[in-house]
Amino acid sequence: MALIYTYLGIIDRSLDNVEESKRSFERSIKLYLKANGLNHLGLADSYYNLGLIHFELHELPTAEDCFIRALEIYSKQLGPSHKLIANVSRYLAGVLEEAGQANEAAHLDKEYGNVASKTLILSLLQLTNGVHTSHNYWTMILSFGDAKYLRLP
């Protein structure tokens, strides 16, 4: 059921239904926590996607929390050198930079690579339509009009 809400969140985001997408990811998180505990990759994906939406809405503290939670799960499940960890870290650094926490952003930059500025992050959000999943380590790209691309499990 959690995965269904993840898909609904992705579809709603692709249709620019940001609030409904946010609600779907929140439901997905609740269901993953209830069924699978704190370390499921699907839970990390939902936190990551929810973080992207909060960042896009300029809800920086909530975006930061979501990215940190996703980063913790990805680190435990995938190891410190996985590309998803670097990707989430860049988004988290962008949030910190935007929130005026340049030292923290620089630390993430040093640890994981280049710090993504808000402009770069928003460009990526527009390119990917702000969604990501890593279920089962494979992705399928779908196009939904206006060249909106989604990464789905």
C-alpha positions as CSV (number, residue, x, y, z in Angstrom):
1,M,0.0,0.0,0.0
2,A,2.9,2.4,0.8
3,L,4.3,1.9,-2.7
4,I,0.9,2.8,-4.2
5,Y,0.9,6.1,-2.3
6,T,4.5,6.7,-3.6
7,Y,3.3,6.2,-7.2
8,L,0.3,8.5,-6.5
9,G,2.7,11.1,-5.2
10,I,4.8,10.9,-8.3
11,I,1.8,11.1,-10.6
12,D,0.3,14.0,-8.7
13,R,3.6,15.8,-8.8
14,S,3.9,15.2,-12.6
15,L,0.4,16.9,-12.9
16,D,1.5,19.8,-10.7
17,N,-0.8,18.8,-7.9
18,V,1.9,19.6,-5.3
19,E,-0.3,19.5,-2.2
20,E,-1.9,16.2,-3.2
21,S,1.6,14.8,-4.0
22,K,2.8,15.9,-0.6
23,R,-0.1,14.2,1.1
24,S,0.5,11.0,-0.8
25,F,4.2,10.9,0.2
26,E,3.2,11.6,3.8
27,R,0.8,8.7,3.7
28,S,3.4,6.5,2.1
29,I,5.9,7.4,4.9
30,K,3.3,6.5,7.6
31,L,2.6,3.1,5.9
32,Y,6.3,2.3,5.4
33,L,7.0,3.1,9.1
34,K,4.1,0.9,10.2
35,A,4.9,-2.1,8.0
36,N,8.6,-2.0,7.5
37,G,10.2,0.1,10.3
38,L,12.8,2.8,9.9
39,N,15.3,1.4,7.3
40,H,13.3,0.5,4.2
41,L,14.6,2.0,0.9
42,G,11.0,2.9,-0.1
43,L,10.8,5.0,3.1
44,A,14.0,6.8,2.1
45,D,12.6,7.4,-1.4
46,S,9.4,8.9,0.1
47,Y,11.4,11.1,2.5
48,Y,13.5,12.2,-0.4
49,N,10.6,13.0,-2.7
50,L,8.8,14.8,0.1
51,G,12.0,16.8,0.8
52,L,12.1,17.9,-2.8
53,I,8.5,19.2,-2.6
54,H,9.2,21.0,0.7
55,F,12.3,22.6,-0.8
56,E,10.4,23.7,-3.9
57,L,7.8,25.3,-1.6
58,H,10.6,26.9,0.3
59,E,9.7,25.0,3.5
60,L,13.4,24.7,4.4
61,P,13.3,23.2,7.9
62,T,10.9,20.4,6.7
63,A,12.9,19.8,3.6
64,E,16.1,19.5,5.7
65,D,14.5,17.0,8.0
66,C,13.3,14.9,5.1
67,F,16.7,14.9,3.4
68,I,18.4,14.0,6.6
69,R,16.1,11.1,7.2
70,A,16.5,9.8,3.6
71,L,20.3,10.2,3.9
72,E,20.4,8.2,7.1
73,I,18.4,5.3,5.5
74,Y,20.3,5.3,2.3
75,S,23.6,5.3,4.2
76,K,22.6,2.3,6.3
77,Q,21.2,0.4,3.4
78,L,23.5,1.3,0.5
79,G,26.8,2.3,2.1
80,P,28.6,5.7,2.1
81,S,29.7,5.7,-1.5
82,H,26.4,5.1,-3.3
83,K,25.4,7.8,-5.8
84,L,22.0,8.3,-4.0
85,I,23.9,9.4,-0.9
86,A,25.8,12.0,-2.9
87,N,22.7,13.1,-4.6
88,V,20.7,13.6,-1.4
89,S,23.7,15.3,0.2
90,R,23.8,17.8,-2.6
91,Y,20.1,18.6,-2.2
92,L,20.6,18.9,1.6
93,A,23.5,21.2,1.1
94,G,21.4,23.4,-1.2
95,V,18.7,23.6,1.5
96,L,21.3,24.5,4.1
97,E,22.9,27.1,1.8
98,E,19.5,28.6,1.1
99,A,18.8,28.7,4.8
100,G,22.0,30.7,5.4
101,Q,23.9,27.7,6.9
102,A,26.9,28.0,4.7
103,N,29.3,26.2,7.0
104,E,27.1,23.2,7.2
105,A,26.6,23.2,3.4
106,A,30.4,23.5,2.9
107,H,30.9,20.5,5.2
108,L,28.5,18.4,3.0
109,D,30.3,19.8,0.0
110,K,33.6,18.6,1.3
111,E,32.3,15.2,2.3
112,Y,30.1,14.4,-0.7
113,G,31.0,16.7,-3.6
114,N,29.8,20.0,-5.1
115,V,27.2,22.0,-3.2
116,A,24.1,22.5,-5.3
117,S,22.8,26.0,-5.2
118,K,19.1,26.7,-5.2
119,T,19.2,27.6,-8.8
120,L,20.7,24.3,-9.8
121,I,18.3,22.3,-7.5
122,L,15.3,24.1,-9.0
123,S,16.6,23.4,-12.5
124,L,16.9,19.7,-11.6
125,L,13.5,19.7,-10.1
126,Q,12.1,21.0,-13.3
127,L,14.0,18.5,-15.4
128,T,13.0,15.5,-13.3
129,N,9.7,17.0,-12.2
130,G,11.0,16.7,-8.6
131,V,10.6,12.9,-8.1
132,H,12.8,10.0,-7.5
133,T,12.6,6.4,-6.4
134,S,15.2,3.6,-6.2
135,H,13.1,0.6,-5.5
136,N,14.7,-2.7,-6.5
137,Y,17.7,-0.8,-7.9
138,W,16.2,-0.2,-11.3
139,T,14.4,2.8,-12.8
140,M,12.1,3.4,-15.7
141,I,11.8,6.8,-17.2
142,L,8.3,7.9,-18.2
143,S,7.3,11.0,-20.1
144,F,4.1,12.8,-19.2
145,G,3.6,15.7,-21.7
146,D,5.7,18.8,-21.6
147,A,8.8,16.6,-21.4
148,K,8.2,15.9,-17.7
149,Y,10.3,12.9,-16.7
150,L,9.8,10.7,-13.7
151,R,12.0,8.1,-12.1
152,L,9.9,5.2,-11.0
153,P,10.6,1.9,-9.3
